[in-house]
Amino acid sequence: MQIEEINYYSEEYLKLLNFRFLNLRKPLNLEWSKEDLLNENQQNHFALKNQSNIIGSFCLKKIDCSTIRLRQMAIEKKYQKQGYGSSILKFTEKFAIKNEYKKIIIIARLSAMDFYKKNFLIKQKFIFKHGIKYKLPDGKILIACYHPSPRNVNTKVIDKEKMISLLKAAKNHSKA
């Protein structure tokens, strides 16, 4: 298994984009929108490969000089629960340290909660509410947030103001 950075709009990037579509969008019957692909050129794209086959993907997006966001993380179903997702989290932490980021934002589906609880050694039960904060055993802070998907935006579960307010709170919290 190897993690390889993929250049934007290269042939490998287009394969990675297709992988992301098949593993993240298609299962939810979603298509790509222009907003989904906006600023793709301003992110670091990575493929998790088994020999030359893409079995996982993720992007790291710079939010500001101290914050990155881990997004579009997916592992092909037959390779899940084998430690590959954990490898991506470790890689992301090393990337953040190397590039002097102090905070990593992760927005994930509720179906991934068990994965994150296992990786961050979380034993407590969570009640989901947008903006609620939990202190994790290792001192990290988990802030619950609705995913800004087109479905959640269109149904007004999340809007620009709620997202900006949450990100400002997270930024202020990181300064404390």
N, C-alpha and C positions, 0 to 999 in steps of 0.2 A: 504494500500500500504506500502510495506517495501522494503528497499534496503539491499541486503544480499551479503557479499563477498563470492565468490565461490573458493574453492581450485582447483588449476590446476590439470587437468587430473582425477578429481573425477567423479563420476557418474553425479553429478549436472553440472560439467564443460562440459561434453559431451552433455548434454541437452542444455546448454547455447550455445555451439558451433553450434548445430543444429538450434537453434533459430536465431542466427546471420546469418547462411547460408540462411535460409528461408526468412529473412527480409532484408538482405543487398546484398547478392550475387545472389540468384535465380531471383529476379526481373530484374536484369541486364544480365541474362543468363550467369553468371560467375560461375566457379568452384573455389574451394580452390586450391591454388598452395603451394608448399613448402615454398616459400618466404612469402606468406600471413600468414602462421602459425609459421614462424620462431620467436623465442624468446617469444612465448606465456607463457612459464614458468617464464619469468622475468617481468610479468605484474600483476597488481591486476585486477581480473575479478569480475564483479558485476552483479547480477540479480535484476531486479525490479519485485517484486512479488505481485500478488493480491491473497491472501491466499497462496496456494502452487503453483500456476500457474505462469510461467515466462511470463511477459507481456512486458518486456524491458531488454535491456542489454547495458553494456558499459565496457570499459577497461581503466585503467590508467597506462600509461607506463612512467617509469622514464627515462628522457633524460639525465639529469645530476643532480648535487646536488641541483640545484635551479629551475629545470624545469620538469614538467610532461606534458604528452600529453593525452588528452581525445580522445579516438578512439572507433570505432565499436559501436557507440551509435545508438540504434534502439528502437522504441516503436511499438508494434503490432498495425496495422492500426486502429482497432476498439477502441483502447485506446488513439489514438492521439488527440491532441487539448483539453486535459483534465488536463493539468498541470503536467503530469508525466515527460516530457522532462525538464521542468523548475526545477522540483525537483532534477533531475540528475545534472543540472548545479549548483544548490545551494550546493548539496552534494559534488561535485567536488571542489568547492571553499573552503568549510569547511575542506575537506581532505587536500587540498594544504596548508591551514593555519596551521592546526594541525601538518603537517609533514614538515613545514618550506620551502615549495616551494614558489617561488616568481612569477613564470610565468606558465601559462597553455596554451599549444598549442592545438588548435582545427582545424582540417582539415575536412571540410564537403563538401557535394555536394551542388551545386548551388541551388538545389530544397529546401534546408534547410535554405536558406538565410532569408526568412521571419520569421522563428522561431527565429533565432539569432538576427535579427533586433528588434523583439518584446522584447526579453529577455534582451537585452543590451540597450534598449530605443534609438535605432538608427532611426533618422528621415531622414538623408541625403541619397541621391541616390549614389549608388556605380557603378563605371565603373570597371569591372574586368580586371585586368592586373597582371600577376604574379609578385610578389614582391612589389606591390604598398601598401603604408601604409595609414591608416585612423585613426585619433584620435577619440575615442568614447566619448560620453558625460560624462561618469564617469572616464575619464582619461586613460582607457585601450587603447591599440593599436591593431588594426586589420591589419594583413598583409595578403594580398591575395596570394593564392598559388594553383597551380594545384595539384590535388590529385595524389599521386604517385601510381596509379592503374596500373596493367599490360597493360591495353589498352593505357593509357597516356604515359607509358614508351615505349611501342612497336611502337607507332606512333610518338615518339620523341617530344611530347608536353612538357614533363618534363624528365630530366635526372639527374644522380647523381650529376653532377657539379652544376646544377641550384638549386637542393634541398639543397645541402651543403652550397651554397652561401646564400640562403635565411635563413637557420637556423643560420648561422654565423651572418648575419645582425640582426636577431631577438635577438640573444644572446648579441651582442654588444649594441643593443638598450636598452636591459633590464639593462645594467650596467650604462647607462647614467642617 
